[in-house]
């Protein structure tokens, strides 16, 4: 998505988010190790569906426009909100199972996802949405 983004603010945010996502994968692997479990093989169908939806939304909007950046933010936030819900549920379950270290790691991931979501919203409000409105006038 960072390649498709038009504004520098959004490009930077998305590149930063991909670095965070890589760290989250490592942290999730650590959680699986702590619990003596192996992660499943394959992709998450929901993330795959949301990613496909995101790509199709972005493709329908003209390249190099603020409106396309607004579509990218919408698409990225669809996925982020799913992750936020997933982490929240897992944290509650880990609290019940008394896995405090794993819970702590997932709380960090949840905080990262919430911060990214807030930052994307701020970029939209401060830059993208006003520019998209000007383009549509």
C-alpha positions as CSV (number, residue, x, y, z in Angstrom):
1,X,0.0,0.0,0.0
2,X,2.9,2.4,0.6
3,X,3.8,2.2,-3.1
4,X,0.2,3.2,-4.0
5,X,0.1,6.1,-1.6
6,X,0.4,9.6,-3.0
7,X,1.3,11.7,0.0
8,X,4.6,11.4,1.8
9,X,3.0,11.4,5.2
10,X,0.9,8.3,4.3
11,X,3.9,6.6,2.6
12,X,6.0,7.1,5.7
13,X,3.2,5.8,8.0
14,X,2.7,2.7,5.9
15,X,6.4,1.9,5.7
16,X,6.7,2.3,9.4
17,X,3.7,0.1,9.9
18,X,5.2,-2.7,7.8
19,X,8.3,-2.6,10.1
20,X,6.0,-2.9,13.1
21,X,4.1,-5.8,11.5
22,X,7.4,-7.7,11.1
23,X,8.1,-7.2,14.8
24,X,4.6,-8.4,15.7
25,X,5.2,-11.6,13.8
26,X,8.4,-12.2,15.8
27,X,6.5,-11.5,19.0
28,X,3.7,-13.8,18.0
29,X,6.3,-16.5,17.4
30,X,7.6,-15.9,20.9
31,X,4.1,-16.3,22.4
32,X,3.7,-19.6,20.6
33,X,7.1,-20.7,21.9
34,X,6.1,-19.7,25.5
35,X,3.0,-21.8,25.2
36,X,4.8,-24.7,23.6
37,X,2.6,-24.5,20.5
38,X,3.2,-24.3,16.8
39,X,1.5,-21.6,14.7
40,X,-0.8,-23.0,12.1
41,X,0.4,-23.4,8.5
42,X,-1.3,-21.1,6.0
43,X,-2.8,-17.7,5.9
44,X,-5.6,-16.1,7.9
45,X,-8.6,-16.2,5.5
46,X,-10.1,-13.1,7.1
47,X,-6.9,-11.0,6.6
48,X,-6.7,-12.4,3.0
49,X,-10.3,-11.3,2.3
50,X,-9.7,-7.9,3.8
51,X,-6.5,-7.5,1.9
52,X,-8.2,-8.4,-1.4
53,X,-11.0,-6.0,-0.6
54,X,-8.4,-3.3,0.2
55,X,-6.6,-3.9,-3.1
56,X,-9.9,-3.7,-5.1
57,X,-11.0,-0.5,-3.4
58,X,-7.6,1.2,-4.1
59,X,-7.6,0.0,-7.7
60,X,-11.0,1.8,-8.3
61,X,-9.6,5.2,-7.4
62,X,-7.4,7.3,-9.7
63,X,-3.7,7.1,-9.0
64,X,-1.9,10.1,-7.6
65,X,-4.9,11.6,-5.8
66,X,-5.8,12.4,-2.2
67,X,-9.0,10.4,-2.7
68,X,-6.9,7.3,-3.4
69,X,-4.9,8.0,-0.2
70,X,-8.3,8.2,1.6
71,X,-9.2,4.8,0.1
72,X,-5.8,3.4,1.2
73,X,-6.4,4.6,4.8
74,X,-9.9,3.1,4.8
75,X,-8.5,-0.2,3.5
76,X,-5.6,-0.4,5.9
77,X,-7.8,0.5,8.9
78,X,-10.2,-2.4,8.0
79,X,-7.3,-4.7,8.6
80,X,-6.0,-2.9,11.6
81,X,-9.5,-3.0,13.3
82,X,-9.6,-6.7,12.8
83,X,-6.2,-7.1,14.4
84,X,-7.3,-4.8,17.3
85,X,-10.3,-7.0,17.9
86,X,-8.2,-10.2,17.7
87,X,-5.5,-8.9,20.1
88,X,-8.2,-7.7,22.6
89,X,-9.9,-11.1,22.6
90,X,-6.6,-13.0,22.9
91,X,-5.5,-10.8,25.8
92,X,-8.7,-11.5,27.7
93,X,-8.2,-15.2,27.2
94,X,-4.6,-15.1,28.2
95,X,-5.6,-13.3,31.4
96,X,-8.0,-16.1,32.2
97,X,-5.3,-18.7,31.5
98,X,-2.8,-16.8,33.6
99,X,-0.3,-16.4,30.8
100,X,1.0,-13.0,32.0
101,X,4.1,-12.8,29.9
102,X,2.3,-13.7,26.7
103,X,-0.5,-11.3,27.6
104,X,2.1,-8.5,28.1
105,X,3.5,-9.1,24.6
106,X,0.1,-9.0,23.0
107,X,-0.8,-5.9,24.9
108,X,2.3,-4.3,23.3
109,X,1.0,-5.4,19.8
110,X,-2.4,-4.1,20.6
111,X,-1.0,-0.7,21.7
112,X,1.0,-0.5,18.5
113,X,-2.1,-1.3,16.3
114,X,-4.2,1.3,18.2
115,X,-1.4,3.9,17.8
116,X,-1.1,3.2,14.1
117,X,-4.9,3.5,13.7
118,X,-4.9,6.8,15.5
119,X,-2.0,8.1,13.4
120,X,-3.7,7.1,10.2
121,X,-6.9,8.9,11.3
122,X,-4.8,12.0,12.1
123,X,-3.2,11.9,8.7
124,X,-6.6,11.6,7.1
125,X,-8.1,14.5,9.1
126,X,-5.1,16.8,8.8
127,X,-4.0,16.2,5.2
128,X,-5.8,13.6,3.1
129,X,-9.5,14.4,3.6
130,X,-9.2,18.2,3.1
131,X,-7.1,17.5,-0.1
132,X,-9.7,15.0,-1.3
133,X,-12.4,17.5,-0.8
134,X,-10.5,20.1,-2.8
135,X,-10.0,17.6,-5.6
136,X,-13.8,16.9,-5.8
137,X,-14.7,20.6,-6.1
